[in-house]
């Protein structure tokens, strides 16, 4: 999956760029000279939500189209969210290493037995050519049928040409049995010790 994103070379200072509703950024890579760019905040936010950080994006509007990955996104409440973005220019045909998000789907039957779904990992590291880079991995938690069931990295459905660097024995998800809360202890009125002023009042009544 490849998406396109319109950008321009940045001519303003970063703060002015932000005030105009844009996000300042930079494009760099092994064979790419760093280029300061500017992109519409609304457009970039939409692209990021739809494509994520592990989808190849073609930047258009520069001297020539550049295929990149979102390498880092900085957030700042003062600027109303995204304040800067780093794009990493990939080399088409050469392997790259990046993190791929895990998308959890389905329902875990063990939860209905009185358990709580625990997601241990949310991404894994892979190495592959850009052409076969997956946007995400689906993790079907319906395989968690009891408290002994575990989904590990080695259980992922990995496309041909993609190597996962994360330890295959790493746990991705499991269902932990929820401990029953102890019943509140019932204390009889006669068992409660009486002290201070309450004790004097009790003695009068007695």
C-alpha positions as CSV (number, residue, x, y, z in Angstrom):
1,X,0.0,0.0,0.0
2,X,1.4,3.4,-1.0
3,X,-0.3,6.7,-0.4
4,X,0.5,10.2,-1.8
5,X,1.1,13.3,0.3
6,X,1.4,16.8,-1.1
7,X,4.2,18.8,0.6
8,X,6.3,21.9,-0.2
9,X,9.8,23.1,0.6
10,X,9.7,25.2,3.7
11,X,10.5,28.9,3.3
12,X,9.0,30.2,6.6
13,X,10.3,29.7,10.1
14,X,8.8,26.7,11.9
15,X,6.6,28.8,14.3
16,X,5.2,30.9,11.4
17,X,4.5,27.7,9.5
18,X,2.5,26.3,12.5
19,X,0.5,29.5,12.9
20,X,-0.6,29.1,9.2
21,X,-2.0,25.7,9.9
22,X,1.0,23.7,8.6
23,X,3.4,21.2,10.1
24,X,7.1,21.8,9.6
25,X,9.2,18.7,8.9
26,X,12.3,17.3,7.3
27,X,13.1,14.5,4.8
28,X,16.3,12.6,5.0
29,X,17.9,9.2,4.3
30,X,21.0,7.3,3.4
31,X,21.0,8.9,-0.1
32,X,18.8,11.8,0.5
33,X,20.1,15.2,1.5
34,X,18.0,16.7,4.3
35,X,15.2,18.8,3.0
36,X,13.0,21.1,5.2
37,X,9.4,20.7,4.2
38,X,6.0,21.9,5.1
39,X,2.7,20.0,5.0
40,X,-0.9,20.9,5.8
41,X,-1.7,19.8,9.3
42,X,-5.2,18.6,8.4
43,X,-4.0,16.6,5.4
44,X,-1.1,15.1,7.3
45,X,-3.3,14.1,10.3
46,X,-5.7,12.4,7.9
47,X,-2.9,10.6,6.1
48,X,-1.3,9.5,9.4
49,X,-4.6,8.1,10.7
50,X,-5.3,6.2,7.5
51,X,-1.8,5.0,6.7
52,X,0.0,4.8,10.0
53,X,3.8,4.9,10.4
54,X,4.6,1.7,8.6
55,X,3.1,2.6,5.2
56,X,5.2,3.9,2.3
57,X,4.2,7.5,1.5
58,X,5.1,9.2,-1.8
59,X,5.9,12.9,-1.1
60,X,4.9,15.1,-4.0
61,X,5.5,18.7,-4.6
62,X,9.3,18.7,-4.3
63,X,11.9,18.5,-7.1
64,X,10.9,14.9,-7.6
65,X,8.6,12.4,-5.8
66,X,10.3,10.8,-2.8
67,X,9.1,7.5,-1.2
68,X,9.3,7.8,2.6
69,X,8.2,6.3,5.9
70,X,7.1,8.5,8.8
71,X,10.0,8.2,11.2
72,X,9.0,10.4,14.0
73,X,6.1,12.7,14.9
74,X,6.5,15.3,17.7
75,X,3.4,16.5,19.6
76,X,3.1,19.7,21.5
77,X,-0.1,20.9,23.3
78,X,1.0,24.6,22.8
79,X,0.8,24.1,19.0
80,X,-2.5,22.2,19.2
81,X,-1.1,18.7,18.5
82,X,1.4,17.7,15.9
83,X,4.3,20.1,15.9
84,X,7.0,18.4,13.7
85,X,7.4,15.4,11.5
86,X,10.5,13.5,10.3
87,X,10.3,11.5,7.0
88,X,12.8,8.8,6.3
89,X,13.5,8.4,2.5
90,X,13.8,4.8,1.6
91,X,15.9,3.2,-1.1
92,X,13.6,1.3,-3.4
93,X,14.8,-2.4,-3.7
94,X,16.9,-2.3,-0.6
95,X,15.8,-3.8,2.7
96,X,14.8,-1.6,5.6
97,X,14.1,-2.2,9.2
98,X,11.1,-0.7,10.9
99,X,8.3,-1.3,13.5
100,X,5.0,-2.7,12.4
101,X,1.8,-2.2,14.4
102,X,-0.3,-5.0,15.7
103,X,-4.1,-4.8,15.2
104,X,-6.2,-6.8,17.6
105,X,-9.3,-8.3,16.1
106,X,-12.0,-10.8,17.3
107,X,-13.1,-11.6,20.8
108,X,-11.3,-13.8,23.4
109,X,-13.6,-16.6,24.7
110,X,-11.6,-16.7,27.9
111,X,-12.8,-13.3,28.9
112,X,-16.3,-14.7,29.3
113,X,-14.8,-17.2,31.8
114,X,-13.9,-14.3,34.1
115,X,-10.7,-13.1,32.6
116,X,-9.1,-9.9,31.4
117,X,-7.4,-9.5,28.0
118,X,-3.8,-8.4,28.3
119,X,-2.1,-7.0,25.3
120,X,1.7,-7.3,25.9
121,X,3.0,-6.1,22.6
122,X,1.6,-3.5,20.3
123,X,4.3,-3.6,17.5
124,X,7.1,-5.8,16.2
125,X,10.3,-5.0,14.4
126,X,10.7,-6.3,10.8
127,X,13.3,-6.2,8.0
128,X,12.2,-6.5,4.4
129,X,12.1,-4.8,1.0
130,X,9.8,-1.8,0.8
131,X,7.7,-3.5,-1.8
132,X,6.5,-6.2,0.6
133,X,6.3,-4.0,3.8
134,X,3.1,-4.8,5.6
135,X,1.0,-1.9,7.0
136,X,0.2,-4.0,10.1
137,X,-0.3,-7.5,11.4
138,X,-3.7,-8.8,12.5
139,X,-3.8,-10.6,15.9
140,X,-7.0,-12.7,16.2
141,X,-7.6,-13.0,20.0
142,X,-10.4,-15.5,19.4
143,X,-7.6,-18.1,19.8
144,X,-7.5,-17.3,23.5
145,X,-10.0,-19.9,24.5
146,X,-8.8,-20.4,28.1
147,X,-6.3,-19.0,30.7
148,X,-3.6,-21.3,29.4
149,X,-3.9,-19.9,25.8
150,X,-1.1,-17.5,24.7
151,X,-0.5,-15.8,21.4
152,X,3.2,-15.3,20.6
153,X,5.2,-13.5,17.9
154,X,5.8,-16.9,16.2
155,X,2.0,-17.2,15.7
156,X,1.8,-14.1,13.4
157,X,0.9,-14.6,9.8
158,X,4.0,-13.2,8.1
159,X,4.1,-12.6,4.3
160,X,6.9,-14.0,2.2
161,X,10.0,-11.8,2.2
162,X,9.3,-10.3,5.6
163,X,11.6,-11.2,8.5
164,X,10.5,-10.5,12.1
165,X,13.4,-9.4,14.3
166,X,11.4,-9.5,17.6
167,X,12.0,-12.7,19.6
168,X,9.5,-15.3,18.3
169,X,8.8,-16.4,21.9
170,X,7.7,-13.0,23.0
171,X,4.1,-13.0,24.2
172,X,1.7,-10.8,22.3
173,X,-1.5,-11.4,24.2
174,X,-3.1,-13.6,26.8
175,X,-6.1,-13.6,29.1
176,X,-5.4,-13.3,32.8
177,X,-7.9,-14.8,35.3
178,X,-9.5,-12.1,37.4
179,X,-9.2,-12.7,41.1
180,X,-12.5,-12.6,43.0
181,X,-12.7,-9.9,45.5
182,X,-13.0,-11.2,49.1
183,X,-16.5,-11.0,50.6
184,X,-16.7,-8.1,53.1
185,X,-16.5,-9.3,56.7
186,X,-19.8,-8.9,58.6
187,X,-19.2,-7.5,62.1
188,X,-21.9,-7.8,64.7
189,X,-22.8,-4.7,66.6
190,X,-21.8,-6.3,69.9
191,X,-18.4,-7.1,68.6
192,X,-17.4,-3.5,67.9
193,X,-15.2,-2.0,70.7
194,X,-16.6,1.2,72.2
195,X,-14.1,3.9,73.2
196,X,-14.0,7.5,74.5
197,X,-17.3,9.4,74.7
198,X,-19.2,6.5,73.1
199,X,-18.1,4.2,75.9
200,X,-19.3,6.6,78.6
201,X,-22.7,6.9,76.8
202,X,-22.9,3.1,76.6
203,X,-22.1,2.8,80.4
204,X,-25.0,5.2,81.2
205,X,-27.4,3.3,79.1
206,X,-26.2,0.1,80.8
